């Protein structure tokens, strides 16, 4: 997050990264158990080979392209799918694959080339690393993305910015994933965990934070990539084709100050907590007449606080941050928040606090805070607040305003993916992210139903702030 005295312009940028970023989420990903993942069938982990995966993606488009685009899909033959390595350099796009490109120039990549209509992938670096860290399904999504570019070439999709090509390809990968989730083919199947690890893989393939990516080749930040993937998974290939007339919002932004650049857009915990608290109080007291902003935020033993509060929520995202309705108090483990801050970034602890503060809003509205559905609604409400950071109406007791920094939304997604399940049903990472995006895109009224009297609506970056 960023603190400033005036409004901060949010310049939209686009930046390309094709290889794995140095920071990965494999070590912190904790998978929920006993919870259905969207519409994924219950089965063993995705284990199709590269050849089987490519064949299935092309079979999917053979069936799907006539319905979506009214034309037949022309498959890429196996002799135009090129695995490459240091000893077997990749084909060159410049001459349609007639010559090769030095391996070091494109190591760690997979790509589709319309000049020659071929796909190439690094079988030495990229594929083994993805497979080891995120599983075979993440490998499949790389090919679904690249073959999505082949679809674009066939329909001559030429948007005015390269990032939209990448967003649509991510969306196409999501639509194929939805096909796999519901497939009865014994060779392609999805476990409950595959989508969660796939999200972690997409985050690892995101653009770096705060780099001006207006040049060609942008792929999007983690939030944008995950959003496009989920659009395809939830809406199918038609939702992706609709990007042509209704392109997705690109949230990626450049650093706007030298200090933000130097600290990677992160505030210290001492700066962060009062800013987040002020922002949430301002936003929620303006969003509903029933919330007074009296919720207390205290450092302490969250486990003991949860055990001593029969009306508590047991933690929306983590056992270390909990809300007690009886005392209207959010209790947080300071060491745990500091660890999240240091390992992910400042918006990770902000998300943990925001989701609990959202539980206090639900309590003010007379809603239950203890059920799985209540925790889901709190995640959604945290998304609604996040979309309005920097756009809240009203004064701040700290004297400073706040705004999202480049990377904050990626940190939010990382916190949602890394949510610790403990003994509480917190759903799957895929569903948590989808729920957060629902609130971010559509506002608090999409999260809860309430008959409370609305105040005058405010405007946010992503939606009209409909009152709850």
N, C-alpha and C positions, 0 to 999 in steps of 0.2 A: 504494500500500500504506500501511498504518498501523502505527505502532509503539505499543505500550501495555504496561502491566504486568499488567493483568487481562484477563479474557475480554471481548470486545466483542460486545454484542448486535447481531444482524443484522436490523434491522427491514425488512420487505418493503414496498416502496412502489410506487405507480403514478402515472405522470405523462404528460400528453398533450403531444405536439408534432406538428403536421401539416405545417408548412412545412419547407423545408430548413434545417438548422442552419448556423451560420456556418462551422464547420470541415468541410471536405470531404476526401475521400480520392483525388480524381481525379489529383492530381499525384504521389502516391506509389504508385499501383497499378501493379505490374509483373506482366504476365501470363506464365504459363508457356507454353512452346511444345512442340508434339509430344506433349502429354499429353491423354488423353481426359478429359472433364469428366462425371463420373457416367455417365448414359446418353444424354447429348446426342449427336444425330446430327451428323456432320461436314457443315457447310453454310455458306452465307454468313450474315453477321450479321443478326439479326432486324430487319426493315425494314417490317413491316406498318403501315399507317396506323392512326390512332385508330379510325376506323370499322370497319376490318377486324379490329382487335384486339377491340373490343367484341363484334362479331358472332361471333368465334371463341370468346370466353369464354362467351357465352350458348349457343352450339351445344354447347360442352363440358358445360355444366350440363343442357342438354336431354337429353343422353345419360347423364350421370352421376347426376343427382338421383334417378331411379327406383331405381337399384341401391343407392344409399346410404341414401336416406330413404323409399323406397317411395311416392313421389309425383311428379307431373309438375312440371317447371319452367315457371313463367309468365314469359315474357320481358318485359323492359322495352322498350317500343317506342321507336323513334328520336326521336319527338317528346317523350320524357321523359328525354332525355340532353341536358344543357344546358352547352355551353361558355360561359364568362363572362369578362368583362374589365372594365376601368375604364369603358369606354363602353357596356358591355352587362352591367349588374350581375347577380349571381346570384339565383336564386329563393330565396324564404324558406321554411324548413322549418316555420315557425310556422303557416302557413296552407296548407300543401301546395303551395306554388309559385304561389299566386295573385298575390302581390306580390313585390317584390324586396328584397334586403338590400344595404346599402352595400358596395361592392367592398372598401374598405379594412378592413372588419370581418372579411373572410374571404379576403383576398388570399393567394395561395400555397397554396391548398388544393384538395383534391378531396373530395367527400363524397357519401354515399348518405343519402337522407331517406325513412324508412318512411312518413311522413305525406305521401302523394302518390306514393310509390314511384318516385322519380326519382334520377338521378345527375347531379351537376354538377361541373365542373372548371375551374380557372383556366387558360385557354389563353394568357393574356398573360404570367403569371409562372412558375407551377409547371412546366407542360409544356415550354416552351422551355429552362428551366434544367436540368431532368432530362435532356432529350434531348441537350443540349450536353455535359453532364458525364459521363453514364452510358449514353447510347445509347437507342435506341428500345425495347429490351426492358424497361428500368427504367420507362419510361412505361407499357408494357403491364401491369407488375406493380401499378401504382397502380390501374388499372381492375379488375384481378383481385381486388385487396383490397376495393375498394368494392363490387363485385358480390358478393363474399363476404358483405358485410353484407346484401345483398338475399336471399341464401340464408337467413341467420339470421332475417330477418323472416318469410320464408315458413314456416319450421319452428318459429317462436316460441321461439328460443333466448334465454333470459333468465338469464344467470349472475348470481351474487351480487356480482360485481365487474366493472366495465366493462373492465378490462384484458383479461379473458378473451375478450370480444368481439373485441378487436383482435388478440389472439394467434391466435384461430381464423381471422380474416380473412387474416392473414399466412400461415397454414397453407393455406388455400384457394388463395391466390395461388401457393404452392409446388406444389400439386397440379395447377393449370393449367399451370405451367411444365414439369412432368413430361410432361404431355400434348403440349406444344409440342415438347419434346425428342425425342419418339418419333413425332411426326406425319409423315405422308407428304404432307400438303397443301402444295402449292407456295407458297401464300400465307403460311404460318406455318412458320418454320424457325429453328433455333438454331445459332449457331456455338459453338466451344469456349470463346470468351471471354465470351459473353453472361452466363453464370451468375456469373462472377467480378465483372464490372462491376455486376451486379444486387446482389451482396452489398455492394459499396461504396455503392450507392444506398440500401440498407436501413440501413446505418450512418449515412448522412447524415440519414436521417429518424427517427433514434432520439430518445428523450427526453434532455434535458440531464442531466448527472450530478449526484447529490446533492440533488435537489429533492424534497421530500415530495410525492409524486403520489398520495396516497390519494383525491383528489377524482375525480369522474367524468371520463372522457375520456382515461385513460391509454392509451398505446400500447406501452410497454415500452422497456427499454434496447436497445442494439444486439445484445447477446448473446441476449436473449429473442426479439427480432424475427427474427434470423437463424435461431435454433433452431426457431421455429415454421415459418418458410419451408422449412427443410430437412426438418422432420417431414412436411410435405405433399409435398415433392418425392420423398422416399424412401418414404413410406407411402400416398400417394394421398389422395383425399378422405375415405375411410373413417377414416383416422388422425385427420383433423381433426374429423370428426363425433364421434369417441370422446372429444374434449376435454370433451364434455358431462358424462360420468361420470368422466373422469380428466383434470382440467384440468392444464395444464403448470405446472411450478414457476416462479414469478416471482422472479428473482434481484436485481431492482432494489432498492437500499437508500439510505436517507437518510444524510447526514452525521451522525455521532454526537458530534462535537466541533467546537469553534470553530476549532481549528488545522487540522483536516482540511478544513473549509469554506474557510479562507483560502488554503490551498495547493492546492486542487482535489484533495485526497486524494493528492498526490504527495510522496514523499520525495526528498531529494537523492541523487545517485549515491553519495556517500560514506556515507549512511545505508542506502541500498538494498542494495548488494552484500553486506555482512556479514549482513544480515537474511535475504536470499534464500538465501545459502549455508547459514546455520544451519538454515533451514526445510527445505531440501532434504535436508541430511544427516540431520536428525531423522526426516523422513518416510520416506526410503528405507532407512535402517538399521532402522527398525521394520517396513518392508514386506517385506524379504527378508533372510534370514540370510546371503546371499552378498555383500551390499554392505557394505563396511567404513566408507565415508565418507572414504576417504583421497584422493579425487580432488582434484587441485590446480587452482586457478583463478588464471590469471596474465594480466596485460595484456601485449600484445606484437603482433608482426606476424603476424596470423592467416594471411595468404597464404603466408608463409614457413614457418610451422608446419605448414600443410597439405601443402606441397610436400615437406617433409622427413620426413613420417610416412606410410609406405606403409600403415599400419594405421588411418589416420584416416578420419573420416566425411565430410570435405570441407564440413561445415556443414549442419546439419539445415534451417535456415531462411535462412541468410545466409552468404556467403563470409567475413564479418567475425568470425564466432564458430565455432570448430571444436574437435573433440575428437580427441585422439591416444590410441589404445588402448595403444600400447607404453609410453608414459610416464604414462598415466592422468591426462592434463592437458587442461583446457579453456583455450584461448587466445582472448582477445577483443581487438578493436580498441577501445580506450577512447574514441577520438573518435567512432566509429560508434555505440557505445552511448549516448554523451551526446547525439548527434543524434537518435536514436530517442526518448530520454527527453524531449527538448525539443519534438519535433514531435508526439509521440503521447501520452506520459505514462510514468510510472515502470514500469508493468507491461509495456510493450513490451520494454525491455531485460531485464526479469525473464524474459520468455518466451524470448528468445534464449538466455539462460544456462540456463534450466530444460530446454530441449530438448536442449542439449549434455550437461547433467548426466544427463539420461535416457539418453543414449548410453552414458555411463559405467556406468549401472545395467545396461544390456543387455550390455555387455562383462563385467561381473561375473557375469552369468548365463550366460556362455559363448556369447552370441549375436553374430552378425555385425553390424557397425555401418556398413558401407560401402554397402549396397544401397539401392535406392529403398524397399523394404519396411521396411528397418531405420530409415530416416529417418521413415517414416510411423509406425512404432511409437514412436519417440522423441517425436513430436508428441502421440500418444495418451497416453503416460506423463506428459508435461508437463501435459496436461489433468487426469489423475488427481491430480497434485500440487496443481494450482491449486484443485481442489475441496476440498482439505484444509488450505489455508493458514489458520492460526489454530486448527486442530484437531489439530495434531501432538502426539503424546505424547512426553514426554522433556524434558530441559532444554536451554536455549539458551545457548551460550557467550558471546553478547553481553549476556545479562542481560535482554533484552527479547523479548517475543513479537511476532508480526506477524499481521495480518489483512488481508483484502481490503477496499479502500475502494470507495465508489461510483465507477463508471467503470473499475475495473480489468479486468473481463471484457470491456468494450468495447475497452479498449486491447489486450487479448490478441487479440481478433478482428481489430482493425486491423493488428496486427503480422503475423498470419497472412495477411491479404489482401494486405499490402504486401510480403510475402516476396520477396527478390531472387533471381531464378532463376540468374543467372550461367551457368556451364557445367555445373551439376549438376541432375539431374532431381529437382525437389522437388514435382512434381505440380501440380494446379490449386489456386487459392485455395479454391474450393468444397470440394474433397476435403480440404484441410488443415483447414479449419474443421470439417467433418464428423468428421474423425478426432479432433480436439481434444475435440469434444463427446462423442464415444464414451468417451474416458477420463474426462472430467469427470463424466459420468452413471453410468458403470458400473465405474470403478476400474481398477487396473493389470492385473487378471487378464483384462480384455477386450482388452488391448493385446498381451500376450505369453503364450506357453505355457511353463510351467516346472515341473519336478519338485522344485524346491527346497522345503525344509522351511518351513512357515509358522509365524510367531509368532502370538500372540493378536491377533485383528483389532481395529482401532480404528474409531471412528465418525466420519463426516464429514458435511458439510452436505448432500451429494448422494448418497452411497452408502456401503455397508459397504466398508471397505478390505480387500478380499480380498488375501491375500498372494500374491506371485509368487516 
